[in-house]
Amino acid sequence: MSFLGLTGAIIGAIVGGAIGLLVLIFVIWVIATYNKFIRMRNNVDEAFSTMDVYMKKRYDLIPNLVETVKGYAKHEKETLERVIAARNACAQAGNMEDRLSSEANLSSVLKQLAVVVEQYPELKADQNFMDLQSRLNELEEEIASSRKYYNGVTKSYNIKREVFPSNIIANWFKFEKRPLFEVESEEERKAVKVQF
């Protein structure tokens, strides 16, 4: 074998090895990025499920709360009907976006119920009502915490799927954007006025 032939073979082996190494690095990157998306998507699903568990507990508590209020506030029928309608809308919500929207509406309607309760001092003194309201307040705090966690992991997931170069993998494997939990009502975004 001549010197030129040996040099060409060495160069060919080096180039082939370099190309093979680049392909290997690319394959490892694709696998690692894909697996990261799977972990992040599962975190989003787990966060939504956790929030969903707390919302289900609240959903189950609402009929007891409404029945207790009915006994004291008979002429507040419209508000109570809105609470039940919002609760039922949550039960019928299909996809994640509809569920988040209906839950935001339910939270808004429950705030209206709290205003009604303020008008009935004897209701606020009822022990059964106080227990129900305490449980509802605890659930609302747990829901708020789970919403923050859900929004945090969803934000991380959405950022990962939109930034380069991981957006290439997100598009190849069709990792879809996930919705954040947002307050839809402009009224809820305003500062609350408290008057005594």
C-alpha positions in Angstrom: 0.0 0.0 0.0 1.4 3.4 -0.9 1.8 6.3 1.4 -1.1 8.2 -0.3 -3.4 5.2 0.0 -2.6 4.8 3.7 -3.1 8.6 4.3 -6.4 8.5 2.4 -7.5 5.5 4.5 -6.6 7.2 7.8 -8.4 10.4 6.7 -11.4 8.4 5.7 -11.5 6.6 9.0 -11.1 9.9 10.9 -13.9 11.5 8.9 -16.1 8.4 9.2 -15.5 8.3 12.9 -16.2 12.0 13.3 -19.5 11.6 11.4 -20.4 8.5 13.4 -19.6 10.4 16.6 -21.8 13.4 15.5 -24.7 11.0 14.6 -24.3 9.3 18.0 -24.3 12.6 19.8 -27.4 13.7 17.9 -29.3 10.4 18.7 -28.4 10.7 22.4 -29.6 14.4 22.4 -32.9 13.4 20.7 -33.5 10.6 23.2 -32.6 12.8 26.2 -34.8 15.6 25.0 -37.7 13.3 24.3 -37.4 11.7 27.7 -37.3 15.2 29.3 -40.6 16.1 27.5 -42.2 12.9 28.8 -41.2 13.7 32.4 -42.4 17.3 32.1 -45.7 16.3 30.5 -46.3 13.7 33.2 -45.6 16.4 35.8 -48.2 18.6 34.2 -50.7 15.8 34.2 -49.9 15.0 37.8 -50.3 18.6 38.8 -53.6 18.8 37.1 -54.8 15.6 38.8 -53.8 16.9 42.2 -55.7 20.1 41.6 -58.6 18.0 40.3 -58.7 16.0 43.5 -59.1 19.2 45.6 -61.7 20.5 43.3 -63.6 17.3 43.5 -63.6 17.6 47.3 -64.9 21.1 47.0 -67.5 19.9 44.5 -68.7 17.3 47.0 -68.9 19.8 49.8 -70.9 22.4 48.0 -74.4 20.7 48.2 -74.0 20.5 52.0 -73.0 24.2 52.2 -75.9 25.2 49.9 -78.5 23.2 51.9 -77.3 24.9 55.2 -77.5 28.3 53.6 -81.0 27.6 52.2 -82.4 27.1 55.6 -81.4 30.7 56.6 -81.5 32.6 53.3 -84.7 31.4 51.6 -84.9 34.5 49.4 -81.4 34.1 48.0 -82.6 31.4 45.6 -80.9 32.9 42.6 -77.4 32.9 44.1 -77.8 29.4 45.3 -79.0 28.3 41.9 -75.9 29.9 40.3 -73.7 28.0 42.8 -75.4 24.6 41.8 -75.3 25.5 38.1 -71.5 26.3 38.3 -70.9 23.1 40.2 -72.8 21.1 37.6 -70.8 22.8 34.8 -67.6 21.6 36.4 -68.9 18.0 36.5 -69.7 18.2 32.8 -66.5 19.9 31.6 -64.7 17.6 29.2 -61.2 18.7 28.3 -58.6 20.4 30.5 -59.3 23.9 29.1 -63.1 23.6 29.7 -62.4 22.2 33.2 -60.1 25.1 34.1 -62.6 27.6 32.8 -65.6 26.1 34.7 -63.5 25.9 37.9 -62.7 29.6 37.6 -66.4 30.4 37.2 -67.2 28.2 40.3 -64.7 30.1 42.4 -66.3 33.4 41.3 -69.8 32.1 42.2 -68.6 30.9 45.6 -67.4 34.4 46.4 -70.9 35.6 45.7 -72.2 33.1 48.1 -69.8 34.4 50.8 -71.3 37.9 50.3 -74.8 36.4 50.9 -73.6 34.7 54.1 -72.3 38.0 55.5 -76.0 39.3 55.4 -77.1 36.6 57.9 -75.4 36.7 61.3 -77.5 33.8 62.6 -76.1 31.6 59.8 -72.6 32.6 60.6 -73.3 31.4 64.2 -74.5 28.0 63.1 -71.9 25.3 64.0 -72.7 23.1 61.0 -72.2 26.0 58.7 -69.0 27.1 60.4 -67.6 23.6 60.0 -68.6 23.5 56.3 -67.2 26.9 55.7 -63.9 26.0 57.5 -63.5 22.9 55.3 -64.3 25.0 52.2 -61.7 27.6 53.2 -59.1 24.8 53.7 -60.0 23.3 50.3 -59.7 26.7 48.6 -56.2 27.2 50.0 -55.2 23.7 48.8 -56.7 24.5 45.4 -54.8 27.8 45.2 -51.5 26.0 46.1 -52.2 23.2 43.6 -53.0 25.8 40.9 -49.7 27.5 41.6 -47.9 24.2 41.3 -49.8 23.3 38.1 -49.0 26.7 36.5 -45.3 26.4 37.5 -44.8 22.9 35.9 -47.0 23.9 32.9 -44.9 27.0 32.3 -41.7 25.0 32.4 -43.1 22.5 30.0 -44.4 25.2 27.6 -41.1 27.1 27.6 -39.2 23.9 26.9 -41.4 23.0 24.0 -41.0 26.5 22.5 -37.3 27.2 22.8 -34.7 26.2 20.3 -33.5 23.5 19.7 -35.9 21.5 21.9 -38.8 22.9 19.9 -37.6 20.6 17.0 -38.2 17.5 19.1 -41.5 19.0 20.4 -42.7 19.4 16.9 -41.4 16.0 15.7 -43.2 14.2 18.5 -46.2 16.5 18.6 -45.9 17.7 22.3 -48.8 20.1 22.5 -48.9 23.3 24.5 -50.8 23.0 27.8 -53.1 25.7 29.1 -52.3 27.7 32.3 -55.0 28.2 34.9 -56.0 31.9 34.6 -58.6 34.1 36.1 -61.0 34.9 33.2 -63.3 37.4 35.0 -62.1 41.0 35.0 -64.2 41.5 38.1 -62.0 38.9 40.0 -58.8 40.7 39.0 -59.9 44.0 40.6 -58.9 44.8 44.2 -61.6 43.8 46.7 -63.3 46.7 48.6 -63.9 45.9 52.3 -66.4 48.1 54.1 -67.4 47.9 57.7 
